[in-house]
């Protein structure tokens, strides 16, 4: 959507702090640089894949939604106005695409492979207690609504604040706070006290 104004692209200004890598790449994407887009795609793929996996719980949909998200980034790069962080804009696109994909489904499908993808960082010889806690948390997250899963995932796994989450989910900050309150309450009940201190 154009507001008729001049779109200012992020660039490094002499004497200022250097721009983050994703912002530098995006400036080149706006100039239709395919190499920069491929680099930006590679930079965001792990974070988006984890976020979408936790939200969708359907491996077959994750890559499809991730690719749809990045296609919007390429095709609609001119709509980013810099009012938020670039990552907030990209995650908001991913969230909307994921919610649209969930609405298309006729019925919930259990992701039987979920327990096998507990954490990208988890080593095969990780302590049993750590694995057990992660398994319990992933299983509990899977039983939350998509909105509640989203606020928990963005808060704890992507370390985003409520304002950024509100921008991604296109809702008031107070709504995010309310969703987090209910999500944590449900998780405490589902976890049977295993993560009471963490939650």
C-alpha positions as CSV (number, residue, x, y, z in Angstrom):
1,X,0.0,0.0,0.0
2,X,1.4,3.4,-1.0
3,X,0.8,6.5,1.1
4,X,2.2,8.7,-1.6
5,X,5.2,9.5,0.5
6,X,8.8,8.8,-0.1
7,X,10.0,5.5,1.1
8,X,13.3,5.7,2.9
9,X,15.4,2.6,2.6
10,X,17.7,1.6,5.4
11,X,21.3,2.4,4.6
12,X,24.5,2.9,6.6
13,X,25.2,6.6,7.3
14,X,28.8,7.6,7.7
15,X,29.6,8.1,11.4
16,X,26.5,6.2,12.6
17,X,26.3,2.7,14.0
18,X,26.4,0.0,11.3
19,X,23.0,-1.5,10.3
20,X,22.2,-5.1,11.3
21,X,22.9,-7.6,8.6
22,X,19.3,-8.3,7.9
23,X,18.6,-4.6,7.4
24,X,21.6,-4.2,5.0
25,X,20.4,-7.3,3.0
26,X,16.8,-6.0,2.9
27,X,18.0,-2.7,1.4
28,X,19.5,-4.7,-1.4
29,X,16.3,-6.8,-1.7
30,X,14.4,-3.6,-2.2
31,X,16.7,-3.0,-5.2
32,X,15.7,-6.5,-6.5
33,X,19.0,-8.1,-5.7
34,X,18.3,-11.9,-5.8
35,X,21.6,-12.8,-4.1
36,X,20.7,-10.6,-1.2
37,X,17.3,-12.2,-1.0
38,X,18.8,-15.7,-0.8
39,X,21.1,-14.5,2.0
40,X,18.1,-13.0,3.9
41,X,16.1,-16.2,3.4
42,X,19.0,-18.2,4.8
43,X,19.3,-15.8,7.8
44,X,15.6,-16.0,8.7
45,X,15.0,-19.6,7.8
46,X,16.0,-21.2,11.2
47,X,14.1,-18.7,13.3
48,X,11.0,-18.8,11.2
49,X,11.0,-22.6,10.9
50,X,11.2,-22.9,14.7
51,X,8.4,-20.3,15.2
52,X,6.2,-21.9,12.5
53,X,6.8,-25.5,13.8
54,X,5.7,-24.5,17.2
55,X,2.6,-22.7,15.9
56,X,1.5,-25.1,13.2
57,X,2.6,-28.5,14.6
58,X,2.4,-29.8,11.0
59,X,5.7,-30.4,9.3
60,X,4.2,-30.6,5.9
61,X,2.9,-27.0,6.3
62,X,6.0,-25.4,7.8
63,X,8.1,-25.1,4.6
64,X,5.0,-24.1,2.6
65,X,4.1,-21.2,5.0
66,X,7.8,-20.2,5.4
67,X,8.2,-20.0,1.6
68,X,4.9,-18.0,1.3
69,X,6.2,-15.6,4.0
70,X,9.5,-15.0,2.2
71,X,7.7,-14.6,-1.1
72,X,5.7,-11.7,0.4
73,X,9.0,-10.2,1.6
74,X,10.4,-10.4,-1.9
75,X,7.2,-9.2,-3.7
76,X,6.0,-6.6,-1.2
77,X,9.3,-5.2,0.0
78,X,8.1,-1.8,-0.9
79,X,5.4,-2.0,1.8
80,X,7.9,-2.1,4.7
81,X,7.9,1.5,6.1
82,X,10.4,1.0,8.9
83,X,7.8,1.7,11.6
84,X,8.9,-1.5,13.4
85,X,12.0,-3.7,13.3
86,X,12.4,-5.7,10.1
87,X,12.1,-9.0,12.1
88,X,8.8,-7.8,13.5
89,X,7.4,-7.2,10.0
90,X,8.6,-10.6,8.7
91,X,7.3,-12.5,11.7
92,X,4.0,-10.7,11.4
93,X,3.7,-11.9,7.8
94,X,4.6,-15.5,8.9
95,X,2.0,-15.3,11.7
96,X,-0.8,-14.2,9.3
97,X,0.2,-16.9,6.8
98,X,0.3,-19.6,9.5
99,X,-3.1,-18.6,10.8
100,X,-4.6,-18.6,7.3
101,X,-3.1,-22.1,6.7
102,X,-4.6,-23.4,10.0
103,X,-8.0,-22.0,9.0
104,X,-7.9,-23.9,5.8
105,X,-7.5,-27.2,7.6
106,X,-10.7,-29.2,8.2
107,X,-9.6,-30.9,11.4
108,X,-6.6,-30.9,13.7
109,X,-3.9,-33.4,12.8
110,X,-1.6,-34.7,15.5
111,X,2.1,-34.1,14.8
112,X,3.5,-37.5,15.8
113,X,7.1,-36.4,15.1
114,X,6.9,-33.4,17.4
115,X,8.7,-35.2,20.3
116,X,11.6,-36.0,18.0
117,X,12.2,-32.3,17.3
118,X,12.5,-31.0,20.8
119,X,15.3,-28.5,20.3
120,X,17.8,-27.8,17.6
121,X,20.4,-27.3,20.4
122,X,19.6,-30.5,22.3
123,X,22.4,-33.0,22.0
124,X,21.7,-36.8,21.9
125,X,23.5,-37.2,25.2
126,X,21.6,-34.4,27.0
127,X,20.6,-35.2,30.5
128,X,17.4,-37.2,30.9
129,X,15.8,-34.6,33.1
130,X,16.4,-31.8,30.6
131,X,14.9,-33.9,27.8
132,X,11.9,-34.9,29.9
133,X,11.2,-31.2,30.8
134,X,11.4,-30.2,27.1
135,X,9.1,-33.1,26.1
136,X,6.6,-32.1,28.7
137,X,6.7,-28.4,27.6
138,X,6.4,-29.2,23.9
139,X,3.5,-31.5,24.6
140,X,1.8,-28.9,26.8
141,X,2.4,-26.1,24.2
142,X,0.7,-28.3,21.6
143,X,-2.5,-28.3,23.6
144,X,-2.7,-24.5,23.7
145,X,-4.7,-22.5,21.2
146,X,-2.6,-21.0,18.3
147,X,-2.8,-17.5,19.8
148,X,-1.6,-18.7,23.2
149,X,1.2,-20.8,21.6
150,X,2.3,-17.8,19.6
151,X,2.7,-15.5,22.6
152,X,4.6,-18.2,24.6
153,X,6.8,-19.1,21.7
154,X,7.7,-15.5,20.8
155,X,8.3,-14.6,24.4
156,X,10.4,-17.6,25.6
157,X,12.0,-18.9,22.4
158,X,12.5,-15.6,20.4
159,X,12.9,-13.3,23.4
160,X,10.5,-10.7,22.1
161,X,8.7,-8.1,24.2
162,X,5.0,-7.6,24.4
163,X,5.0,-4.5,22.1
164,X,6.8,-6.4,19.4
165,X,4.5,-9.4,19.8
166,X,1.5,-7.1,19.6
167,X,2.8,-5.7,16.3
168,X,3.3,-9.2,14.9
169,X,-0.2,-10.4,16.0
170,X,-1.8,-7.1,15.1
171,X,-3.5,-6.6,18.5
172,X,-3.3,-4.4,21.5
173,X,-0.4,-4.9,24.0
174,X,-3.1,-5.6,26.7
175,X,-4.4,-8.5,24.6
176,X,-1.0,-10.0,24.4
177,X,-0.7,-9.7,28.2
178,X,-4.1,-11.4,28.7
179,X,-3.2,-14.2,26.3
180,X,0.1,-14.8,28.1
181,X,-1.7,-14.8,31.4
182,X,-4.1,-17.5,30.2
183,X,-1.4,-19.4,28.4
184,X,0.8,-19.6,31.5
185,X,-2.2,-20.7,33.6
186,X,-3.0,-23.5,31.2
187,X,0.6,-24.5,31.0
188,X,0.9,-24.7,34.7
189,X,-2.1,-27.0,34.8
190,X,-0.9,-29.1,31.9
191,X,2.6,-29.5,33.3
192,X,1.4,-30.8,36.6
193,X,4.0,-28.6,38.5
194,X,7.0,-29.7,36.5
195,X,7.8,-26.1,35.4
196,X,6.0,-24.2,38.0
197,X,9.0,-22.0,38.8
198,X,9.8,-21.4,35.1
199,X,6.2,-20.4,34.2
